[in-house]
Amino acid sequence: QVVAWNASPAPGEKGMRASGPIEPAGLENIATYKYKAGVYTPLDNLLNPVWTQLTELLPMWLAPNVVTSIGGGCNMLIVTLCTVFSPSYEEMVPSWVLQINGVLLIT
């Protein structure tokens, strides 16, 4: 038996379940649900071939979450470098910091 999330509906909102099992009709909807992706934008159409070629350079055993984490780590390093060399963000940072930030930003 599947139990729905125990949540209180917002004022004036209908259709949210407070608690209890999902009815058979709801289970049928879940079983037959099919995801439909949104429409690609012109920028997506332009950049998708680039992203596809770049992913071919990565090893197949590398999980997508690792790729995302590496990108997040690069952004954290950018912020850390800027904060270390300009704590108030008013001083000029060394030019090598800006160069490293540029490389990390596109990584």
Rosetta constraint file for C-alpha pairs under 8 A:
AtomPair CA 1 CA 21 HARMONIC 6.85 0.50
AtomPair CA 2 CA 21 HARMONIC 5.60 0.50
AtomPair CA 2 CA 22 HARMONIC 6.10 0.50
AtomPair CA 3 CA 19 HARMONIC 7.42 0.50
AtomPair CA 3 CA 20 HARMONIC 5.71 0.50
AtomPair CA 3 CA 21 HARMONIC 4.29 0.50
AtomPair CA 3 CA 22 HARMONIC 6.09 0.50
AtomPair CA 4 CA 17 HARMONIC 7.25 0.50
AtomPair CA 4 CA 19 HARMONIC 5.82 0.50
AtomPair CA 4 CA 20 HARMONIC 5.92 0.50
AtomPair CA 4 CA 21 HARMONIC 5.75 0.50
AtomPair CA 4 CA 22 HARMONIC 6.06 0.50
AtomPair CA 5 CA 17 HARMONIC 7.66 0.50
AtomPair CA 5 CA 18 HARMONIC 7.52 0.50
AtomPair CA 5 CA 19 HARMONIC 6.27 0.50
AtomPair CA 6 CA 17 HARMONIC 7.45 0.50
AtomPair CA 6 CA 18 HARMONIC 5.45 0.50
AtomPair CA 6 CA 19 HARMONIC 4.70 0.50
AtomPair CA 6 CA 20 HARMONIC 7.81 0.50
AtomPair CA 7 CA 16 HARMONIC 7.87 0.50
AtomPair CA 7 CA 17 HARMONIC 7.04 0.50
AtomPair CA 7 CA 18 HARMONIC 5.20 0.50
AtomPair CA 7 CA 19 HARMONIC 6.94 0.50
AtomPair CA 8 CA 16 HARMONIC 7.64 0.50
AtomPair CA 8 CA 17 HARMONIC 7.56 0.50
AtomPair CA 8 CA 18 HARMONIC 5.36 0.50
AtomPair CA 9 CA 13 HARMONIC 6.07 0.50
AtomPair CA 9 CA 14 HARMONIC 7.18 0.50
AtomPair CA 9 CA 16 HARMONIC 5.65 0.50
AtomPair CA 9 CA 17 HARMONIC 7.32 0.50
AtomPair CA 9 CA 18 HARMONIC 6.87 0.50
AtomPair CA 22 CA 26 HARMONIC 5.97 0.50
AtomPair CA 22 CA 27 HARMONIC 6.54 0.50
AtomPair CA 23 CA 27 HARMONIC 6.45 0.50
AtomPair CA 24 CA 28 HARMONIC 6.20 0.50
AtomPair CA 25 CA 29 HARMONIC 6.35 0.50
AtomPair CA 26 CA 30 HARMONIC 6.33 0.50
AtomPair CA 27 CA 31 HARMONIC 6.16 0.50
AtomPair CA 28 CA 32 HARMONIC 6.23 0.50
AtomPair CA 29 CA 33 HARMONIC 5.93 0.50
AtomPair CA 40 CA 44 HARMONIC 5.68 0.50
AtomPair CA 40 CA 45 HARMONIC 6.53 0.50
AtomPair CA 41 CA 45 HARMONIC 6.39 0.50
AtomPair CA 42 CA 46 HARMONIC 6.25 0.50
AtomPair CA 43 CA 47 HARMONIC 6.11 0.50
AtomPair CA 44 CA 48 HARMONIC 5.61 0.50
AtomPair CA 45 CA 49 HARMONIC 7.68 0.50
AtomPair CA 46 CA 50 HARMONIC 7.93 0.50
AtomPair CA 47 CA 51 HARMONIC 6.35 0.50
AtomPair CA 48 CA 52 HARMONIC 6.05 0.50
AtomPair CA 49 CA 53 HARMONIC 6.23 0.50
AtomPair CA 50 CA 54 HARMONIC 6.20 0.50
AtomPair CA 51 CA 55 HARMONIC 6.14 0.50
AtomPair CA 52 CA 56 HARMONIC 6.56 0.50
AtomPair CA 53 CA 57 HARMONIC 7.11 0.50
AtomPair CA 54 CA 58 HARMONIC 7.35 0.50
AtomPair CA 58 CA 62 HARMONIC 7.08 0.50
AtomPair CA 62 CA 66 HARMONIC 6.75 0.50
AtomPair CA 62 CA 67 HARMONIC 7.53 0.50
AtomPair CA 63 CA 67 HARMONIC 6.85 0.50
AtomPair CA 64 CA 68 HARMONIC 6.39 0.50
AtomPair CA 65 CA 69 HARMONIC 6.05 0.50
AtomPair CA 66 CA 70 HARMONIC 6.09 0.50
AtomPair CA 67 CA 71 HARMONIC 6.38 0.50
AtomPair CA 68 CA 72 HARMONIC 6.22 0.50
AtomPair CA 69 CA 73 HARMONIC 6.00 0.50
AtomPair CA 70 CA 74 HARMONIC 6.23 0.50
AtomPair CA 71 CA 75 HARMONIC 6.48 0.50
AtomPair CA 71 CA 107 HARMONIC 6.66 0.50
AtomPair CA 72 CA 76 HARMONIC 6.24 0.50
AtomPair CA 73 CA 77 HARMONIC 6.15 0.50
AtomPair CA 74 CA 78 HARMONIC 6.30 0.50
AtomPair CA 74 CA 104 HARMONIC 5.52 0.50
AtomPair CA 74 CA 105 HARMONIC 7.04 0.50
AtomPair CA 74 CA 107 HARMONIC 7.29 0.50
AtomPair CA 75 CA 79 HARMONIC 6.40 0.50
AtomPair CA 75 CA 104 HARMONIC 7.14 0.50
AtomPair CA 75 CA 105 HARMONIC 6.86 0.50
AtomPair CA 76 CA 80 HARMONIC 6.08 0.50
AtomPair CA 77 CA 81 HARMONIC 6.02 0.50
AtomPair CA 78 CA 82 HARMONIC 6.27 0.50
AtomPair CA 78 CA 101 HARMONIC 5.48 0.50
AtomPair CA 78 CA 104 HARMONIC 7.06 0.50
AtomPair CA 78 CA 105 HARMONIC 7.78 0.50
AtomPair CA 79 CA 83 HARMONIC 6.01 0.50
AtomPair CA 80 CA 84 HARMONIC 6.04 0.50
AtomPair CA 81 CA 85 HARMONIC 6.27 0.50
AtomPair CA 81 CA 97 HARMONIC 6.83 0.50
AtomPair CA 82 CA 86 HARMONIC 5.66 0.50
AtomPair CA 82 CA 87 HARMONIC 7.42 0.50
AtomPair CA 82 CA 89 HARMONIC 7.46 0.50
AtomPair CA 82 CA 93 HARMONIC 6.97 0.50
AtomPair CA 82 CA 97 HARMONIC 7.44 0.50
AtomPair CA 83 CA 87 HARMONIC 4.66 0.50
AtomPair CA 83 CA 88 HARMONIC 7.47 0.50
AtomPair CA 83 CA 89 HARMONIC 6.99 0.50
AtomPair CA 85 CA 91 HARMONIC 7.92 0.50
AtomPair CA 85 CA 92 HARMONIC 7.98 0.50
AtomPair CA 85 CA 93 HARMONIC 5.62 0.50
AtomPair CA 85 CA 94 HARMONIC 7.64 0.50
AtomPair CA 86 CA 90 HARMONIC 6.55 0.50
AtomPair CA 86 CA 91 HARMONIC 5.28 0.50
AtomPair CA 86 CA 92 HARMONIC 6.75 0.50
AtomPair CA 86 CA 93 HARMONIC 6.13 0.50
AtomPair CA 87 CA 91 HARMONIC 7.92 0.50
AtomPair CA 93 CA 97 HARMONIC 6.54 0.50
AtomPair CA 93 CA 98 HARMONIC 7.33 0.50
AtomPair CA 94 CA 98 HARMONIC 6.97 0.50
AtomPair CA 95 CA 99 HARMONIC 6.33 0.50
AtomPair CA 96 CA 100 HARMONIC 6.10 0.50
AtomPair CA 97 CA 101 HARMONIC 6.02 0.50
AtomPair CA 98 CA 102 HARMONIC 6.14 0.50
AtomPair CA 99 CA 103 HARMONIC 6.45 0.50
AtomPair CA 100 CA 104 HARMONIC 6.09 0.50
AtomPair CA 101 CA 105 HARMONIC 5.91 0.50
AtomPair CA 102 CA 106 HARMONIC 6.71 0.50
AtomPair CA 103 CA 107 HARMONIC 6.37 0.50
